[in-house]
């Protein structure tokens, strides 16, 4: 499918979704948001996609909301989630943000909705919302506090100050801070490693537990893990994983997230 504000390419079971408005530093608008939702949904459904990498065209990841409407930029937003919204946490596959340059406002809150983030060391990162008279979105009041702690989340969101990618990694907002030219290759390498070596159904269950049950107590989590381990341990991929390891070869996974997930992951 042809998009106006993004590009979507699939190669070696890894989909690369590129925010593609480099002349506007990939500024976020309604069209981009709808296209991202559509592309992510397609990636979730496609059997030949095992992992997704999201990056930006040009020197920026996303410089924030497109302010072309001036003071009316944030007016008219729906008060409730729309039925067609599809987010990185909704995918049953890993989503890796390759933050190749500046990520401001929605540029960083959107990246926080991904599973893993690699960031350019010199990228400017800012939760600038309060400085524009609004609040952060994309669930970032949970995600930022979860990875960086409540005090750091409060400082970053209330001040809207700018930091570099290297500080973002120190705070836990990203897994790695790298030279800008290395960010996308490193993210694709991780995606390919997962696509080639990790069982897709196991990855989908891990992602579900990480995102949907992060507030569970250890005992509650163990009960869920034990039940799901008993199920997946009896599946074909569990046998294949052991046999491939013992035979020193790459695994040949046969299970699909579209047809082989357990009936309930609750």
Secondary structure per residue as TSV (DSSP state, phi and psi in degrees):
chain	resnum	aa	ss	phi	psi
A	1	X	-	360.0	143.3
A	2	X	-	-92.1	131.8
A	3	X	-	-115.1	161.5
A	4	X	S	-94.7	-33.7
A	5	X	S	-115.6	-5.0
A	6	X	E	-138.7	166.6
A	7	X	E	-125.8	144.4
A	8	X	E	-130.6	121.6
A	9	X	E	-130.2	143.5
A	10	X	E	-122.3	127.4
A	11	X	E	-147.9	128.8
A	12	X	T	52.2	45.1
A	13	X	T	68.4	12.9
A	14	X	E	-117.4	125.3
A	15	X	E	-92.7	131.9
A	16	X	E	-111.2	117.1
A	17	X	E	-104.5	117.6
A	18	X	E	-111.4	122.6
A	19	X	E	-68.4	121.2
A	20	X	-	-124.6	61.6
A	21	X	-	-130.3	59.3
A	22	X	G	-59.6	-29.0
A	23	X	G	-67.8	-17.4
A	24	X	G	-115.7	20.3
A	25	X	T	54.0	35.6
A	26	X	T	58.4	36.8
A	27	X	-	-58.7	141.5
A	28	X	B	-82.2	132.3
A	29	X	-	-138.4	179.1
A	30	X	H	-62.7	-37.3
A	31	X	H	-63.7	-45.4
A	32	X	H	-59.9	-43.0
A	33	X	H	-61.4	-44.7
A	34	X	H	-66.6	-39.9
A	35	X	H	-67.4	-38.8
A	36	X	H	-61.6	-45.5
A	37	X	H	-57.5	-45.0
A	38	X	H	-64.1	-44.8
A	39	X	H	-65.4	-41.2
A	40	X	H	-65.2	-39.4
A	41	X	H	-62.4	-41.8
A	42	X	H	-62.4	-42.3
A	43	X	H	-63.3	-36.2
A	44	X	H	-64.5	-35.3
A	45	X	H	-86.5	-23.7
A	46	X	-	-77.8	125.2
A	47	X	T	-65.6	-28.9
A	48	X	T	-84.7	5.7
A	49	X	-	-109.5	120.9
A	50	X	-	-108.6	-20.4
A	51	X	E	-155.7	156.9
A	52	X	E	-128.0	135.6
A	53	X	E	-116.5	132.8
A	54	X	E	-116.2	129.2
A	55	X	E	-144.6	-178.0
A	56	X	E	-120.6	147.2
A	57	X	S	-77.2	145.5
A	58	X	T	78.1	-148.1
A	59	X	T	-93.1	-9.3
A	60	X	E	-113.9	154.0
A	61	X	E	-81.6	-61.6
A	62	X	E	-163.5	120.7
A	63	X	-	-83.7	10.9
A	64	X	S	106.3	-166.9
A	65	X	B	-67.1	144.4
A	66	X	-	-70.5	116.9
A	67	X	-	-93.5	21.8
A	68	X	T	-61.6	-20.9
A	69	X	T	-91.5	8.7
A	70	X	G	61.3	-136.8
A	71	X	G	-63.6	-14.9
A	72	X	G	-92.4	6.8
A	73	X	T	-53.1	-43.2
A	74	X	T	-99.4	9.0
A	75	X	T	-83.6	152.2
A	76	X	T	82.9	9.3
A	77	X	-	-73.0	140.6
A	78	X	-	-65.1	141.2
A	79	X	S	-78.7	-17.5
A	80	X	S	-127.5	154.3
A	81	X	-	-56.4	143.0
A	82	X	-	-87.1	152.9
A	83	X	T	-62.7	-29.1
A	84	X	T	-92.3	4.6
A	85	X	-	-68.5	138.7
A	86	X	-	-143.0	123.4
A	87	X	-	-114.9	164.3
A	88	X	G	-53.1	-36.3
A	89	X	G	-72.0	-15.6
A	90	X	G	-78.3	-23.9
A	91	X	-	-64.8	146.3
A	92	X	S	-92.6	19.6
A	93	X	S	-133.6	154.7
A	94	X	E	-67.5	142.0
A	95	X	E	-123.2	121.4
A	96	X	E	-114.2	123.4
A	97	X	E	-89.2	120.2
A	98	X	E	-99.4	90.4
A	99	X	E	-81.8	87.2
A	100	X	-	-78.7	-10.1
A	101	X	S	-165.9	-157.9
A	102	X	E	-53.7	137.2
A	103	X	E	-134.6	105.4
A	104	X	E	-123.4	142.6
A	105	X	T	58.2	-124.2
A	106	X	H	-61.3	-22.0
A	107	X	H	-60.2	-35.7
A	108	X	H	-92.6	-34.4
A	109	X	H	-67.3	-36.3
A	110	X	H	-63.7	-43.9
A	111	X	H	-60.9	-33.4
A	112	X	H	-68.1	-16.6
A	113	X	T	-84.2	-2.9
A	114	X	S	-86.4	168.1
A	115	X	S	-79.5	-39.1
A	116	X	E	-135.2	144.7
A	117	X	E	-130.2	128.4
A	118	X	E	-110.4	139.2
A	119	X	E	-132.6	147.5
A	120	X	E	-70.3	134.7
A	121	X	T	-55.5	-41.2
A	122	X	T	-94.0	3.0
A	123	X	-	-62.9	142.7
A	124	X	E	-87.4	125.2
A	125	X	E	-119.8	130.7
A	126	X	E	-154.5	129.1
A	127	X	-	-87.0	77.1
A	128	X	G	-82.8	6.4
A	129	X	G	-57.7	-48.7
A	130	X	G	-60.4	-28.4
A	131	X	G	-75.1	-9.9
A	132	X	G	-110.4	6.2
A	133	X	T	84.4	15.2
A	134	X	S	-131.3	-171.7
A	135	X	-	-122.1	156.9
A	136	X	-	-66.5	156.5
A	137	X	-	-126.6	-154.4
A	138	X	T	54.6	33.3
A	139	X	T	69.0	16.7
A	140	X	H	-70.4	-19.3
A	141	X	H	-64.7	-23.3
A	142	X	H	-91.5	-50.5
A	143	X	H	-65.2	-42.3
A	144	X	H	-68.7	-44.4
A	145	X	H	-63.4	-34.2
A	146	X	H	-67.4	-41.6
A	147	X	H	-92.8	-27.3
A	148	X	H	-112.1	-8.5
A	149	X	-	91.6	153.7
A	150	X	H	-63.1	-42.1
A	151	X	H	-64.5	-45.7
A	152	X	H	-65.1	-40.3
A	153	X	H	-61.9	-43.3
A	154	X	H	-62.8	-44.6
A	155	X	H	-60.6	-49.9
A	156	X	H	-65.1	-41.5
A	157	X	H	-79.6	-38.3
A	158	X	H	-74.4	-35.8
A	159	X	H	-84.5	-32.6
A	160	X	-	65.2	21.0
A	161	X	-	-68.4	162.2
A	162	X	E	-98.1	134.9
A	163	X	E	-127.4	169.5
A	164	X	E	-93.4	162.1
A	165	X	H	-58.6	-34.2
A	166	X	H	-61.8	-39.3
A	167	X	H	-69.7	-37.9
A	168	X	H	-57.6	-39.7
A	169	X	H	-68.4	-39.5
A	170	X	H	-60.7	-38.2
A	171	X	T	-77.3	-9.4
A	172	X	T	92.9	2.9
A	173	X	S	-69.9	-21.9
A	174	X	S	-135.7	153.5
A	175	X	S	-75.6	-36.5
A	176	X	E	-143.6	145.8
A	177	X	E	-113.9	126.0
A	178	X	E	-132.6	163.3
A	179	X	-	-55.8	143.9
A	180	X	H	-52.2	-40.9
A	181	X	H	-67.8	-17.1
A	182	X	H	-96.4	-10.1
A	183	X	H	-65.1	-54.1
A	184	X	H	-64.5	-46.6
A	185	X	H	-57.8	-38.8
A	186	X	H	-66.7	-40.5
A	187	X	H	-65.3	-42.0
A	188	X	H	-66.1	-37.8
A	189	X	H	-62.5	-42.3
A	190	X	H	-63.8	-44.8
A	191	X	H	-60.1	-42.3
A	192	X	H	-68.2	-36.8
A	193	X	H	-61.2	-45.1
A	194	X	H	-65.0	-44.1
A	195	X	H	-61.9	-35.8
A	196	X	H	-86.8	-32.7
A	197	X	H	-115.5	-15.1
A	198	X	S	-107.4	135.9
A	199	X	-	-66.7	127.0
A	200	X	H	-61.6	-37.6
A	201	X	H	-69.8	-39.9
A	202	X	H	-61.3	-42.9
A	203	X	H	-62.1	-41.8
A	204	X	H	-62.4	-40.3
A	205	X	H	-68.8	-42.3
A	206	X	H	-58.3	-46.2
A	207	X	H	-62.0	-42.7
A	208	X	H	-59.1	-46.7
A	209	X	H	-65.5	-39.0
A	210	X	H	-65.8	-41.8
A	211	X	H	-86.6	-40.8
A	212	X	H	-90.7	-17.1
A	213	X	S	-130.5	29.2
A	214	X	T	-64.8	-24.8
A	215	X	T	-88.9	1.2
A	216	X	S	-68.0	151.7
A	217	X	-	-72.7	160.9
A	218	X	H	-55.0	-38.2
A	219	X	H	-66.8	-42.0
A	220	X	H	-64.1	-42.1
A	221	X	H	-64.4	-41.2
A	222	X	H	-62.2	-37.3
A	223	X	H	-63.3	-42.7
A	224	X	H	-65.3	-44.5
A	225	X	H	-60.8	-44.5
A	226	X	H	-61.9	-42.6
A	227	X	H	-65.7	-43.6
A	228	X	H	-72.6	-32.6
A	229	X	H	-65.5	-40.7
A	230	X	H	-61.0	-37.8
A	231	X	H	-70.1	-52.6
A	232	X	H	-71.8	-27.3
A	233	X	T	-64.9	-18.3
A	234	X	T	-99.3	6.6
A	235	X	S	-94.8	161.7
A	236	X	H	-57.8	-36.1
A	237	X	H	-67.9	-27.9
A	238	X	H	-66.3	-41.8
A	239	X	H	-65.9	-43.1
A	240	X	H	-63.5	-39.7
A	241	X	H	-61.3	-42.0
A	242	X	H	-70.1	-45.5
A	243	X	H	-64.7	-39.2
A	244	X	H	-64.4	-39.7
A	245	X	H	-64.6	-46.0
A	246	X	H	-67.6	-33.1
A	247	X	T	-89.4	1.8
A	248	X	T	54.9	50.5
A	249	X	S	-136.5	168.0
A	250	X	-	-72.5	141.0
A	251	X	-	-70.4	150.3
A	252	X	-	-116.0	87.9
A	253	X	-	-70.5	137.6
A	254	X	-	-113.8	-13.2
A	255	X	-	-86.9	152.7
A	256	X	-	-125.1	141.0
A	257	X	T	-69.8	-18.3
A	258	X	T	-81.5	-20.8
A	259	X	T	-131.3	-14.3
A	260	X	-	-118.5	7.4
A	261	X	S	-69.1	151.7
A	262	X	-	-61.5	154.6
A	263	X	S	-56.2	-36.6
A	264	X	-	-136.9	132.9
A	265	X	-	-103.7	6.3
A	266	X	-	-72.3	360.0
